Amino acid sequence: MNSKYIIPGIMVLLLIGAIYIALGPNIPEKYIFVDVTFKMGGAEYQGYTIQGSKITFEFKREGDFFTQAITSGFASTSERFRNITDVYIKIDTNGDINYYKAEKFYETDDVVKYQVIEK
């Protein structure tokens, strides 16, 4: 093989690799929904935070009395995200903070739904 083609060939391969890395794989952006089953009432949705590939939905309870009934809650993102690998629920009950990992149970082209049960 002629040496005048080796260096340009290597440069073309490096350029193709750099373009692929810069653009990344074509992962679609999706809305994240979470369905929460609470062990007691009074939880209010506060919003969500993103840290890298982790999203945490935050709920808060304040007061001295909460109904001792199983209740459900629902939250979602207002924008689409890609590369979310972990979904957590943060429940703050008068300063007592608990985290629960949500499990994926449904996915479409633009929505990923998770569910979690407070223990």
C-alpha positions in Angstrom: 0.0 0.0 0.0 1.3 3.4 -0.9 2.3 5.5 2.2 0.8 8.7 0.8 -2.7 7.2 1.5 -2.1 6.0 5.0 -2.0 9.3 6.8 -5.0 10.8 5.0 -6.9 7.6 5.7 -6.1 7.8 9.4 -7.1 11.5 9.4 -10.5 10.6 7.8 -11.1 7.9 10.4 -10.3 10.2 13.3 -12.6 12.9 11.8 -15.5 10.4 11.5 -14.9 9.2 15.1 -14.8 12.8 16.4 -18.1 13.7 14.6 -19.8 10.6 16.1 -18.6 11.4 19.6 -19.6 15.1 19.3 -23.1 14.3 18.0 -23.6 11.2 20.1 -26.1 8.5 19.5 -29.5 9.5 18.4 -31.4 9.1 21.7 -34.8 10.7 21.7 -35.9 13.2 24.3 -38.8 12.1 26.5 -41.1 13.4 29.1 -40.7 11.7 32.5 -43.9 10.8 34.5 -44.0 9.2 37.9 -46.9 7.6 39.8 -46.5 7.6 43.6 -48.5 5.6 46.2 -48.2 7.3 49.5 -48.7 5.5 52.8 -50.4 8.6 54.3 -52.0 11.8 52.9 -50.9 15.4 52.9 -47.9 15.1 50.4 -47.6 18.1 48.1 -45.6 18.1 44.9 -42.7 20.6 45.1 -40.9 20.1 41.8 -38.0 18.1 40.4 -34.2 18.4 40.3 -31.8 17.0 37.8 -28.2 15.9 38.6 -26.5 14.3 35.6 -28.6 11.3 34.5 -30.6 11.3 37.8 -34.0 13.1 38.3 -35.5 13.5 41.8 -39.2 14.4 42.2 -39.8 16.1 45.5 -42.8 15.9 47.8 -43.4 17.6 51.1 -45.7 17.1 54.1 -46.0 19.7 56.9 -48.1 19.7 60.0 -49.0 17.5 63.0 -51.8 15.3 61.5 -51.9 13.3 58.3 -54.6 10.9 57.2 -53.6 7.3 57.6 -55.0 6.3 54.2 -53.1 5.1 51.1 -53.2 8.0 48.6 -51.8 8.4 45.2 -49.9 11.2 43.6 -48.7 12.0 40.1 -45.9 14.3 38.8 -44.2 14.9 35.4 -41.5 17.0 33.8 -42.5 20.1 31.9 -39.8 19.4 29.3 -38.3 16.5 27.6 -35.0 14.9 28.7 -32.6 12.3 27.3 -30.2 10.0 29.1 -32.2 9.9 32.4 -31.2 6.5 33.9 -32.4 6.9 37.5 -35.6 8.3 38.9 -36.0 9.0 42.6 -38.8 10.3 44.9 -37.9 12.5 47.8 -40.5 12.8 50.6 -39.9 15.3 53.3 -42.2 14.9 56.3 -41.6 17.7 58.8 -37.8 17.4 58.1 -37.7 13.6 58.0 -36.4 13.0 54.5 -36.8 9.6 52.7 -35.7 8.7 49.2 -37.3 5.9 47.1 -36.1 4.6 43.7 -38.9 4.5 41.1 -39.2 1.5 38.7 -39.9 2.0 35.0 -43.2 0.3 33.9 -44.1 1.9 30.6 -42.3 3.6 27.7 -43.4 5.1 24.3 -41.6 7.2 21.8 -41.9 10.4 23.8 -42.9 9.3 27.4 -41.4 7.2 30.1 -43.6 6.3 33.1 -42.3 5.2 36.5 -44.0 4.1 39.7 -43.0 3.9 43.3 -44.6 3.0 46.6 -43.7 4.8 49.8 -42.8 2.3 52.6 
